[in-house]
Amino acid sequence: MISVISIIRAFLKGLLIKHKALFFQEAQRISGFLYLLMKQRNTDEKWTPEEKEEIKRNLKILAMYIPILIIFLLPGGSLLLPFLAEVMDRRKTPRRPPAPVQSAVSPPENRD
């Protein structure tokens, strides 16, 4: 049995994909918005409360052009922000921070 949540998720994803080009066209006009929206996917760092408020403030502007974005402004809508970033991400796989670089110089061997 397909859960109601998966049906809603698929419906919402379809609507977001339908308006993806318009979303990016308008979002690029807002300085730093796309970087902030993708921060969690790119760096695995959580959004601060101030960053969430900034994202919501910018989503209010975008919701004038794309009404489906109002869902993210409703109470509890911030829980859906990672889903929005996932759907709007243009890459196939999420970016991960580079692995720590190991020193090229190997430690001295212990000679007894």
Secondary structure, DSSP 8 states (H G I E B T S, - for coil): ---HHHHHHHHHHHHHHHTHHHHHHHHTTSTTHHHHHTHHHHH-----HHHHHHHHHHHHHHHTT-GGGGGGGSTTGGGGHHHHHHHH--SSS----------SS-------
